[in-house]
Amino acid sequence: MGRPSEFTQYVADEICELLADGISLRKICLRDEMPNKATVFRWLATREEFRDQYARAREAQADTLADEIIDIADDGSNDFMGDDEKYNGDAVQRSKLRVDARKWLAAKMLPKKYGDATMVKHADADGEKLPMDETTKFTRLAAMAAALRGEADDATD
């Protein structure tokens, strides 16, 4: 039996479950019972329900990567080797690389949750932009500076 090329919900569910478990799409598509990547991308382009399911699976995958970071960081079983407990710098560096790769990927997949950047939005509850004249900017900056110094809210008066 060849690789599936016609969409079935069963295969879509399998793909998304494996993604959510942290397996890359490349590795999933290398399996004999799975479609190739081009087929998956075609399904994503033409099937809105699969596209939504896939997006949720990718979000879950980012959470799985974050969980793996903790597991890798907490596993010190290979940090020392031999009877004399010699420090194993190679294993420690490999763990660091594994953690860094997962951090980077999780931040790219879910930047609002795992990214480093902080963005300040100047909008009301409905998402409409608020006007920011120079006086408003100065007042807000002064209030932030006062808060950092531990002073009272005198800067906003």
C-alpha positions as CSV (number, residue, x, y, z in Angstrom):
1,M,0.0,0.0,0.0
2,G,1.4,3.4,-1.0
3,R,1.3,6.7,0.9
4,P,-2.1,8.2,1.4
5,S,-2.8,11.2,-0.8
6,E,-6.5,11.5,-0.4
7,F,-7.6,13.4,2.8
8,T,-9.1,11.3,5.6
9,Q,-9.9,12.6,9.0
10,Y,-8.2,9.6,10.5
11,V,-4.8,10.5,9.0
12,A,-5.3,14.2,9.8
13,D,-6.0,13.2,13.4
14,E,-2.8,11.1,13.5
15,I,-0.7,13.9,12.1
16,C,-2.0,16.4,14.6
17,E,-1.7,14.0,17.5
18,L,2.0,13.3,16.6
19,L,2.7,17.1,16.1
20,A,1.1,17.8,19.5
21,D,3.4,15.1,21.0
22,G,6.4,17.1,19.7
23,I,7.3,15.1,16.6
24,S,8.3,17.2,13.6
25,L,6.2,17.2,10.5
26,R,9.3,16.1,8.6
27,K,9.6,12.9,10.8
28,I,5.9,12.3,10.6
29,C,6.0,12.4,6.8
30,L,8.9,10.0,6.7
31,R,6.7,7.2,8.0
32,D,5.4,4.8,5.4
33,E,1.8,5.1,6.5
34,M,1.8,8.9,6.3
35,P,1.4,11.3,3.3
36,N,4.4,13.2,2.1
37,K,4.9,16.9,3.2
38,A,3.6,18.2,-0.1
39,T,0.3,16.4,0.4
40,V,0.0,17.7,3.9
41,F,0.6,21.3,2.6
42,R,-2.0,20.8,-0.1
43,W,-4.5,19.7,2.5
44,L,-3.6,22.8,4.6
45,A,-4.2,25.0,1.6
46,T,-7.6,23.5,0.7
47,R,-9.2,22.3,3.9
48,E,-10.1,24.9,6.5
49,E,-11.0,22.4,9.2
50,F,-7.7,20.7,8.9
51,R,-5.9,24.0,8.9
52,D,-7.6,24.9,12.2
53,Q,-6.8,21.5,13.7
54,Y,-3.2,21.7,12.5
55,A,-2.8,25.2,14.1
56,R,-4.1,23.9,17.4
57,A,-1.7,21.0,17.2
58,R,1.2,23.3,16.5
59,E,0.2,25.3,19.6
60,A,0.2,22.1,21.6
61,Q,3.5,21.2,20.1
62,A,5.0,24.5,21.5
63,D,3.7,23.6,24.9
64,T,5.2,20.1,24.6
65,L,8.6,21.7,23.7
66,A,8.4,23.9,26.8
67,D,7.7,20.8,28.9
68,E,10.7,19.0,27.4
69,I,12.9,22.0,28.3
70,I,12.2,21.3,32.0
71,D,12.8,17.6,31.6
72,I,16.1,18.1,29.8
73,A,17.3,20.8,32.3
74,D,16.4,18.6,35.3
75,D,18.1,15.5,33.9
76,G,21.6,15.5,35.2
77,S,22.1,11.8,34.8
78,N,24.9,12.2,32.2
79,D,26.6,15.3,33.7
80,F,29.2,13.1,35.4
81,M,30.7,9.8,34.2
82,G,32.8,7.0,35.4
83,D,33.6,5.8,38.8
84,D,35.6,9.0,39.5
85,E,32.6,11.1,38.7
86,K,34.5,13.1,36.0
87,Y,32.5,16.1,34.7
88,N,31.0,15.4,31.3
89,G,31.1,18.8,29.5
90,D,30.0,17.3,26.2
91,A,26.7,16.0,27.7
92,V,26.0,19.2,29.5
93,Q,26.6,21.2,26.3
94,R,24.4,18.8,24.3
95,S,21.6,19.4,26.9
96,K,22.1,23.1,26.6
97,L,21.8,22.9,22.8
98,R,18.6,20.8,23.1
99,V,17.1,23.3,25.5
100,D,18.1,26.3,23.4
101,A,16.7,24.7,20.2
102,R,13.3,24.1,21.9
103,K,13.2,27.6,23.4
104,W,13.8,29.1,20.0
105,L,11.2,27.0,18.3
106,A,8.6,27.4,21.0
107,A,9.2,31.2,20.8
108,K,8.7,31.2,17.0
109,M,5.6,29.0,17.2
110,L,3.9,30.9,20.0
111,P,5.6,34.2,20.4
112,K,3.0,35.8,22.6
113,K,3.4,32.9,25.1
114,Y,7.1,32.0,24.8
115,G,8.7,34.9,23.0
116,D,11.1,37.4,24.7
117,A,9.7,40.6,23.2
118,T,7.3,42.7,25.2
119,M,5.0,45.0,23.4
120,V,3.1,47.8,24.9
121,K,-0.2,48.5,23.2
122,H,-1.9,51.9,23.3
123,A,-5.5,50.9,22.7
124,D,-8.8,50.9,24.5
125,A,-10.8,47.8,25.4
126,D,-12.2,47.7,21.9
127,G,-8.8,47.7,20.3
128,E,-9.0,51.3,19.0
129,K,-5.8,53.2,19.1
130,L,-5.5,55.8,21.8
131,P,-4.1,59.2,21.0
132,M,-0.6,59.7,22.3
133,D,0.4,63.3,22.4
134,E,3.7,64.4,23.9
135,T,2.1,65.3,27.3
136,T,0.5,61.9,27.6
137,K,3.8,60.2,26.7
138,F,5.7,62.3,29.3
139,T,3.1,61.7,32.0
140,R,3.2,57.9,31.4
141,L,7.0,57.9,31.4
142,A,7.2,59.9,34.6
143,A,4.7,57.5,36.3
144,M,6.8,54.5,35.2
145,A,10.0,56.2,36.4
146,A,8.4,57.0,39.8
147,A,7.2,53.4,40.1
148,L,10.7,52.1,39.4
149,R,12.0,54.3,42.1
150,G,9.3,53.1,44.5
151,E,7.7,56.5,44.8
152,A,4.0,57.2,45.1
153,D,1.8,58.0,42.1
154,D,2.7,61.7,42.4
155,A,4.1,61.8,38.9
156,T,0.6,61.4,37.4
157,D,-1.0,64.3,39.2
